[in-house]
Amino acid sequence: MSERQNAFTIKTNQLSDEVYNKLAKYAKSRKLGDYISSLILRDLDDSSTGRKAIEDKKTYEMLEHIKNELADLKTLAKTTGFVGNDSVKEEPSKVPQLKEGKIADLENISGSLDDDDLEEYNDF
């Protein structure tokens, strides 16, 4: 960081007494620079949050466009007879439910291993 001048002069007649008193309080406690810095950092963070909101809106708009295009394609597929009306049903995605329990029943094992299959593991 380069050397900076340690004092600022703010010239304005737009400060209310409340704002002026708040700034004077920080100046007297020698924390005005930290206070101003925190305000600027907060503003910068708010602007990046604003950019994220714009990106989220664009993503949402693109998703809506894709959904509309998909609906149009489904309608076109139905009208041209490309697919039957039954095959275009929208079903919620089904996630298989995992259940705790045995992986395999050890009493019903089938199959065998030849000694030739085990040769590559004999060097242990």
N, C-alpha and C positions, 0 to 999 in steps of 0.2 A: 504494500500500500504506500502511495506517495505521501510526502509531507503535506499537511493541510493547514490552512489558517484556522486557529482555534476560536475565532469569534465571528459571529454573524451580526449583521444589522438588518432588522426587519422594519421597513418603512411602510406603514399603511395607516389609514384612518378608518379602516373597516373592522377593527377588532372591537368586540363588545367588552364591557368591563369584566364580565365573567371569564372570557377567553384570556384577556390581558392578565387578570389576577392568577389564573391557572399557570400561564407561562412564567409570570414573575415568581411564583412559588417554586417551580422547577429550576429557574435561573438562580435563585438564592441558595438552593440546596445543591447547586452545581450538577444537576441531573438533566438539564434542559437538552443537551446534545443526545443523551440516551433516549429521552422521551421522544424527541423529534425523529430519531432513527427508528424507534419502535413503530411510530405512526407511519413512516414511509414504508417500512418492511410490511406492515399490515396492508397498506394500499397495494403494494406489489403482489402480495399473496392474494388479495381480493381480485386483482386483475387477472391472475393466472386461473383463479376459480371461475371468473367470467369466461375466459377462453375455454375452459373445460365444459362449462354449460353450453357454449355455442357448439362445441364438438359433439356433446351428447345430443343436442337437438338435431344436428346433421345426421348422426347415426340413427336416431329415431325416425327421421324423415326417410332415410334410405331403407330402413326396415319396413316402413309402411309401403314404400314404393314396391319393394320386393314382394310383399304380401299381396298387393293389388295385381302385380304381374302374374303371380302364381294363380290367383283366382281367375284371371283372364285365361290363362293357359288351361286350367281345368275346365272352364266353360267351353273353350274351343275344342278340347279333347272330347267332351261329351257330345257336342253338336256335330262333329265330323265323324263320330262313331269310332274314333281311334281307341277309346276304352269304353267298357260298359259302365253304366251308371253306378253299379255296385262297387266298382273298384276305386272310385274316387272319394270314398267316405273318409272323413277326417276322424281319426281316433286319437285320443290322447296317448302319448308314448307310454308304453308299459315297461316299467323297470322291474326286472325279476327280483323277487324278494329272496334274500339269502337267509337260510335257516341254519342254526347251529345243530350239530349232530355228527354222526359217523360219516366219513368220506367213503369208505368201502366196507363191505361185510367180509371179514377175513375168512369165513367158512366157505365162500363161493369163489375162490380164486381159480382161474383156469389158465392154461398155457404152461410153457416150460422154457428152460434155458439149457442150451447145449454147452459143453465144456469149451467148444470153439468160440462161443460168444464171450467167454470170460478170459480168454488168453491175453487180450490187450491190457487187462487190469492185474496181471500177475506180477508186475514189477514193483509192487509196493512192499 
